Amino acid sequence: MKKLFAVLAVSMFLLAVQAGATVVIGQVGSNLPMPAINYFGAGPQTYANYTWSSTNASTQGGSVYGYTGGYGYLANGFWDGALGPMAGVNDSFDVYGVTDTMTFAFSSPVAWVGGFFNYVPGGSTPTTLSVWDTSNNLIESYNLTFLTGGGTNSGEWIRFVESTPIGSFTMTGNYVGVTGQAVSAIPEPGTLVMFGSGLLGLVGIARRKFNL
């Protein structure tokens, strides 16, 4: 009987944890689809169930959205476009002295948001993913710290699963980028939960690449 109560207590604890704010690492799937439009600027760009915008309107041409070319993350490798359209903040404090943020504002609240992410590691300011409620109150934030070893098209799948409806999702700093096109189906959130802890090439390369 005591063992039964212990099992029930653990089960109830896990259910309570999953019902609240949770960052899930490694679960494949995204609800941030993007069209292949190779847009540079601050937006807004409306697609599917969200409107994308950025505070970076001009640095290196502005943030990128629906971008299908190469995008570099220095020590964390390089995306060559094979992952599909992506969005990237396209600057960092250490390079340009500014910290910019991209926002995906949902037209209808969602219970989870996620995708495949990468960023330039080692910056003096954090690279932060955040989810906000429909009144723009912070639900949860998560700083990226993973290292990929520098492989092509490397990164990490990250998902926020929340009990509070998510009104918007933001990505801040250090060339952080996201894509969700690498999979054809979006699985439902699993039962196992793991709690988690671009630069467009070098600046000179980026300027040649985009004729800036």
Secondary structure, 3 states (H helix, E strand, C coil): CHHHHHHHHHHHHHHHHHHCCEEEECCCCCCCCCCCCCEEECCCEEECCEEEEECCCCHHHCEEEEECCCEECHHHCEECCCCCCEEECCCCHHHHCCCCEEEEEEEEEEEEEEEEEECCCCCCCCCEEEEECCCCCEEEEEECCCCCCCCECCCEEEEEEEEEEEEEEEEECCCCEEECCCCCCCCCCCCCCCCCCCCCCCHHHHHHHHCC
